[in-house]
Amino acid sequence: MTETATFPVTLTASAARRIAEIVAGEPAGTLLRVSVEGGGCSGFQYNFDLVDGASGDDAVIERDGAKVLIDPVSMAYLAGSEIDFVDDLIGAAFKIQNPNATASCGCGTSFSL
């Protein structure tokens, strides 16, 4: 597991607060994993999963005590991204501002490069 603040993915304060709230209700050691997989209406999609620990090659992004795991393949697609949590009239969700995405779908979880 690689812990570093130099990875090009960042968490907003809002995302960090929401992650802390989510994992507080889970068993000790539960972490949020953000990954990129093929699929979705635009070619790639973001996945958010709760896992019981990190893999040896995961990057750990941390802010205000909240931690997010990202595997090396997904990190290549997420480089320079910001993970945010938005709570507005439409609903509450994690949003990823990804400078590598050339298009995204209306749901915000699918993108293309």
C-alpha positions in Angstrom: 0.0 0.0 0.0 1.3 3.4 -1.0 0.4 6.3 1.3 1.2 9.6 -0.3 -0.1 13.1 -0.6 1.7 13.5 -4.0 -0.7 11.5 -6.1 -2.6 13.7 -8.5 -6.0 12.8 -7.1 -7.5 15.0 -4.4 -10.5 14.9 -2.1 -12.6 18.0 -1.3 -13.5 18.7 2.3 -17.1 17.8 1.5 -16.0 14.4 0.1 -13.8 13.7 3.1 -16.7 14.5 5.5 -19.1 12.2 3.7 -16.5 9.3 3.5 -15.9 9.6 7.2 -19.7 9.5 7.9 -20.1 6.4 5.7 -17.2 4.4 7.1 -18.2 5.3 10.7 -21.2 3.0 10.4 -19.1 0.1 9.1 -16.8 -2.4 10.7 -13.3 -1.1 11.7 -10.9 -1.1 8.8 -13.5 -0.4 6.2 -12.3 1.9 3.4 -13.8 3.4 0.3 -12.3 2.2 -3.0 -12.7 4.3 -6.2 -12.1 2.5 -9.4 -12.5 2.8 -13.2 -14.0 0.0 -15.2 -15.0 -0.5 -18.8 -18.7 0.0 -19.4 -21.3 2.6 -19.0 -22.8 4.6 -21.7 -19.6 6.6 -22.5 -17.1 3.7 -22.4 -15.7 3.9 -18.8 -17.5 4.2 -15.5 -16.5 5.1 -11.9 -17.2 2.6 -9.1 -17.4 3.3 -5.4 -17.1 0.3 -3.1 -16.6 -0.3 0.5 -13.8 -2.8 1.1 -12.3 -4.3 4.2 -8.7 -3.4 3.5 -6.2 -2.2 0.9 -4.2 -4.3 -1.6 -0.5 -4.0 -1.6 -0.3 -1.8 -4.6 -3.2 0.6 -3.8 -2.6 4.3 -3.6 -4.2 5.8 -0.4 -5.5 9.3 -0.8 -6.2 11.0 2.5 -7.8 14.2 3.7 -9.0 15.1 7.3 -8.7 11.4 8.3 -10.8 10.1 5.4 -9.1 7.6 3.1 -9.8 6.5 -0.4 -8.1 3.6 -2.1 -7.2 3.6 -5.8 -5.6 0.7 -7.7 -2.8 1.5 -10.2 -4.8 0.9 -13.4 -7.6 3.2 -12.2 -5.0 5.8 -11.1 -3.9 6.1 -14.7 -7.4 7.2 -15.7 -8.0 9.4 -12.6 -4.7 11.4 -12.7 -5.4 15.0 -11.9 -9.0 14.4 -10.7 -10.8 15.8 -7.8 -13.3 13.7 -5.9 -16.2 15.8 -4.5 -19.4 15.1 -2.7 -22.4 17.2 -3.8 -25.7 17.5 -2.0 -28.2 19.6 -4.0 -31.8 19.6 -5.1 -31.2 16.8 -7.7 -29.7 14.5 -5.1 -26.5 13.7 -3.1 -23.6 11.9 -4.8 -19.9 11.7 -5.2 -18.7 13.5 -8.3 -15.4 13.2 -10.0 -14.0 16.2 -11.9 -11.7 14.4 -14.3 -9.5 16.4 -16.6 -8.8 13.3 -18.7 -12.4 12.8 -19.7 -13.4 14.1 -23.1 -17.1 13.4 -22.6 -19.4 12.2 -19.8 -22.9 11.1 -19.6 -25.7 12.9 -17.7 -25.5 10.5 -14.7 -21.9 11.6 -14.0 -20.6 8.1 -13.4 -19.7 7.3 -17.1 -17.0 9.0 -19.2 -14.9 8.6 -22.3 -11.3 9.5 -23.0 
